[in-house]
Amino acid sequence: MTSIVSELRDLPAISAYLKRYQIIRGRTESLIAPLSPEDMVVQSMPDASPAKWHIAHTTWFFETFVLAENVVDYQPFDSSFGYLFNSYYETIGPRHPRPQRGLMTRPTVDKVLDYRKHVDEHMHTLLASELPDGTAELIELGLAHEEQHQELLLMDILHLFSTSSLKPTYDRSWSADLSGRRGQFKPLNGGLTEIGHQGEGFAFDNEGPRHTTYLQSFEISDRLVTNGEWLDFMADGGYSKASLWLSDGWAVVQQNGWDAPLYWQHDNQGWRQMTLRGLETIDPTAPVISISYYEAAAFAQWADARLPTEAEWEAAAEAGLLEQVDNVAWQWTQSAYTAYPGFRTAESAVGEYNGKFMINVMVLRGGASITSPGHARSTYRNFFGPEKRWMFSGLRLARDARQPGAVDNHNSEFGRDVVCGLSTLVKSLPSKYFYDAAGSELFEAICETAEYYPTRAETSLLTQIAQQIADAIPEGAALVEFGSGASEKTRLLLDAAPQVALYVPIDISANALEKAAARLKKQYTQLKIVPLIDDFSRALQLPAEATGHTCVGFFPGSTIGNFTHEQAVRFLRSAHVLLGNEAHFIVGVDLVKDADVLIAAYDDAEGVTARFNKNLLTRINRELDGDFNIEDFDHLALWNDTENRMEMHLVSRREQVVKVAGHTYHFSDGERLHTENSHKFTIDSFTKLAAHAGWSVSGYWVSETPHVALFNLKA
């Protein structure tokens, strides 16, 4: 097999399109490199296509839709290839029957690669010159189309190799899906939201138009269902209980004798799974893949949950609630694949690309481990028939929010997070639960201690620079504060920026919001104040009053240090979506400094921080029927030099057993319960973090020692 990739790689960097064309076309050739000519001819089932057909069809697309329409006197490589390698474009003409693609022993693989070289050479000439009107959009579509076929090629090869008694390996070094914990349900408030492509960058036509839809409040798992959970489903007779299955699904199970996911097999070595690395023992902590919609829906029924709608999935992804979004498996939703309001198919042949399939198929969202780099988007709508399972398809669960008036603290988000945190090997609790009424008062007391510098340092810095920040705020802007609390620092900014027309404080505490809003309304009589009761880290939509205003985000207090790196990126991305593309975002961070200064700030001489830390146990006892003896735990604050963070722990003073929410937990003498991280940054590290989330640093200010900083981020 010959390749033109090395030849193209040495050409001058003439255009961005040419570079992308070379990279994407080159990746296809790298994917077929492990295959023999025999591997590339066989078709293992009617839904699959031979690798040879994939590389020819993607080439046919560029020849038919780009070269033939835009290159004067272009001569097709072979006039018969239009019939052989058309897929489903009725407008273009007849084609070779799909189930018989594996019977095409001719043209040979070498002939097909010569075809690719011929088309690539002409595309190089076209891309080196000014493109005719409308051609750029077709090229973008062609490149995205090739990336789709790269994924299909890998799925088809896996299915082909799975049918062989030899169970051959495609690539022994192919990355395995990372194992990890089981998912936790994350709540998202309902209301009007927008879904669909924003209109910037490439998207397939079925991803738009962007439109408004209404969501009921719901909960969604942050991770995918694991193999271990699926084994539990199987052990409980999941494939033999008709009550769990949709009628059509049960018929498919009976007809095909399904008793496990597609690529699983049971032998004297137990359950094993066919992968691109060959046949492997199943990892119970890795996500389950290659399941049909029918299987996903049955599992959800068994788990007392359901599949998310595609609108719920997209809203949760945009809010930063989800892990394993697009790097493991496409995720089934309960949404049928249909047109968005206002969708229209294009009049040309490419109008057949998506719209004609909007019947009898279901939507999957996300992406997979075999999805081409950069190909996935949160608005991407994949679709397959409900019985199909040869794809890299998995599931995450969702469920309706608890009904108003139903009181069940044990099953609250707090209860579930505490139970999950105490059940792990290294016990931990989310720091956001510090702030009940007593905890909020204790934190205010912490800010008054001699050792705790962040609040004083940031307030002093903000006093000095408030006017500089205000000068960049446009007339009639909306100031949106995340985790506003008492809104004390906000006054400094509002005093300096009378041009602010709307203030939107976001906080989960309704009581704190009401008090702060009432105080501010008395002082700023011309300012419209619209509080938003929500978890600021995953707020879905601003109040309607913010529509039409340029937004300026405000997030003082170095609270972003309480997030992990991944959580901080997700929060900054979701804030980007919430505030809009013209937004600025003022973010406070604490800077790395001497460990003695840091430890003193988190372990003050008066013991206020210790009481604040232990109050979390008091809250658990009160709300979750816990029986913690508070005096049996010591407060510990330490500096983690490797992670650049302060940590707070509660340390068990003896071996003991504690009951919480009906569960029993053992603590060893000296065992730590990790309650908080507070990451410290350098200017460079925070700049990189912001960039990773889609923000650039347009300026920053640093206080006098001990140093804290305020960053001005630009979307």
Secondary structure, 3 states (H helix, E strand, C coil): CCCCHHHHHCCCCCCHHHHHHHHHHHHHHHHHCCCCCCCCCCCCCCCCCCHHHHHHHHHHHHHHHHHHHHCCCCCCCCCCHHHHHCCCCCCCCCCCCHHHHHHCCCCCHHHHHHHHHHHHHHHHHHHCCCCCCCHHHHHHHHHHHHHHHHHHHHHHHHHHHHCCCCCCCCCCCCCCCCCCCCCCEEEECCEEEEECCCCCCCCCHHHCCCEEEEECCEEEECCCCEHHHHHHHHHCCCCCCHHHCCHHHHHHHHHHCCCCCCCEEEECCEEEEEECCEEEECCCCCECCCCCHHHHHHHHHHCCCECCCHHHHHHHHHCCCCCCCCCECEEEEEEECCCCCCCCCCCCHHHHCCHHHCCCCEEEECCECCCCCCCCCCCCCEEECCCCCCCCEECCCEEECCCCCCCCHHHCHHHHHHHHHHHCCCCECCHHHHCCHHHHHHHHHHHCCCCCCHHHHHHHHHHHHHHHHHHCCCCCCEEEEECCCCCCCHHHHHHHCCCCCEEEEEECCHHHHHHHHHHHHHHCCCCEECCEECCHHHCCCCCHHHCCCCEEEEECCCHHHHCCHHHHHHHHHHHHHHHCCCCEEEEEEEECCCHHHHHHHCCCCCCHHHHHHHHHHHHHHHHCCCCCCHHHEEEEEEEECCCCEEEEEEEECCCEEEEECCEEEEECCCCEEEEEEEECECHHHHHHHHHHCCCEEEEEEECCCCCEEEEEEEC
